[in-house]
Amino acid sequence: MAMYPIGSKVVHPCYGAGIVVRIQEKSIGENSHFYYIIKTKSKSMQLMVPVQRAQSLGLRTVGDLQELRETLLDHCTTPCEDEINRDLRARQELMREQLKSGSYGEVASVVRILFFMNSQRSLGTIDRQLLDQGKELLASELALAADAEISEAMQEIESNLGRMLAKEQ
């Protein structure tokens, strides 16, 4: 039945990392389904993810701490001019898709580009929201993998991003 036992550290592509706190059966009419109840790391909320649809929704286990840190380091280089799509709508749509992918590397790529763009000029409202969402997704998984607080993980992410700007100067 369940791929993720209670206590599993998982990542939901839209809500970030959390821990499976229980598996609950719910009945709607004559149909009965099991749900993972996940307590998220970054927001004080619980997600209900249908066990049968968990894989198709992109639920996955939290990445290895060392691999997550290596991914962050790999994404601390200044983006090339051709990496930044100048078409605002197209760029934002692509970035939304990358954030929803659930891939730590894809999310890190979005954060890297937006962080760099923000260093050049203030971001617009939507770009700022995408940057904040991306950093939150990264921090929740990193914090859960490292058994650390979100604030510590966010500090590590911002420190790595800061190195990118320091290299440029």
N, C-alpha and C positions, 0 to 999 in steps of 0.2 A: 504494500500500500504506500507507505511514506518513504520518499527518497532521503528526506532530511529528518533525522530523529530530533526530539526535543533537546535543546541546547546547541543545535547546529548554528554556526555563524554563516549567514547568507547575505547576498546582495540582490536587491530588487532594482532593476534598471532605472526606474523612475523615482524611487524613494530612498535609495542608498542601502547601507548595511544595517543589519539587525540580527537578533537572535530569535530562533524559533522557541517560543515559550510554552506552547502547547499545540496539540492537534485536536481540533474540535469537529464534531459531527453536527451538521445543521440540516434540518428537514424543511423543504419548501413544497407544500402540497404532499404528493406521494413520493417525490424524489428526495433522496438523502445524499449529501455530499460531505466529504471531509475537507477541512481547511487548515492550513498552517496559520497560526496566530504568531505574528512576528513583531517584536518590540524593536522599533527603530532606534538607532544610535544617536542620530543628530536631532531628531524631533521627538517630543514625548507623545508618540502615537503608536497605535497598534494596527498592523495590516492584517487583513484576512485574504490569504491567497489560496484558491482552490488547489488541492493536492494534484488533481488530475490535469490541471492546466499550468502548473508551476514551471515546467520546462518550456512550454510554448510562450509563456510570459517572459521568459529570460531569467528566472530565478537561478542563481548559481551560488556556489560556496565562495566565501571570502578568499581572496588571493593570498599567496605566501608573502609574508612581510618583506623578505629580502627582494623578491621579484617586484613587489609594489614600489619599494624604494628605488630599485634600479630603473623602473619605468619612469619615475619622477625625475631621476637624474638625466635620463635620456631625453626628457622633454624640457630641459633647461638650456636650450640653445635658442639663439635669436632666430625667429622665423625669416625665411627668404621672402623677398617681395612677392614672388608668384604664389606663395602659400596663403596669402591674405586676399581673399576674393573682395574686390572693390564694389561689387554689386551687393548692396546692403541686404536686400530681401533674400537673395540667393544664399548669401553667407549665413544669415541668421537661420534660414530653413535647414541648411546643411548642418549647422552647429546643433540645432534642436535634435536632429536625427542622431548625430554623434552622441549627444548626451543621453538619449533614450536607448542607445545600443547596449548599455550595461558594461561596455568594455572599458577597463581602467585606462588603457592606452588611448582610446578614442576621446575619453573625457579629459585626460591630461593634455591631449593635443588642442582641444578647444580652449582650455584654461590658459595654456601657453600662449596661444595667438591673442586671446583677448587681454591677457595681462600685458603683453607687449604693446598692443594697440593702446591700452590705457596709459602706458608710460609715454606715449607719443602725444596723446590728446585725451581729454575726458571722454569716456564712453557715453553713448546715448542710453536711455532707460532700458531698452530691450537687451542691448549688449551687456550692460551692467548686471541685469537679472541673470543672463546666461552665464556670465563669469561667476557670480555668487553661487548659482545652482551647481555649476561644475566643481567649484572649490568645496562645496558642502558634500557632494557625492564622493570626491576623492578623500576628504577628511574622514567621512564616516567609515569608509572601508579601511583606511590606514589605521584609524583609531581602534577599530575592532580587531584588526590583525595584530596590533602591537599591545593590546590590552591597555590602551591609554585613553585619556580624555580627548574629546573633539578639539578643544582649544590647543592641546599639545600637537595634535596632528595638523591642524590648520597652521600653526606656527612653523612646523617642518616644511609644509608645502610652500608657504610664503617665503621662507628662507631660501628654498631651492629656486623659486622663481626670481628672487632678488639677485641670486648669483648670475642669472641670465643677463640681467641689466648691468651688473657690475662688469661682466666680460665685455659688454658692448662699449663701455667707456674707455 
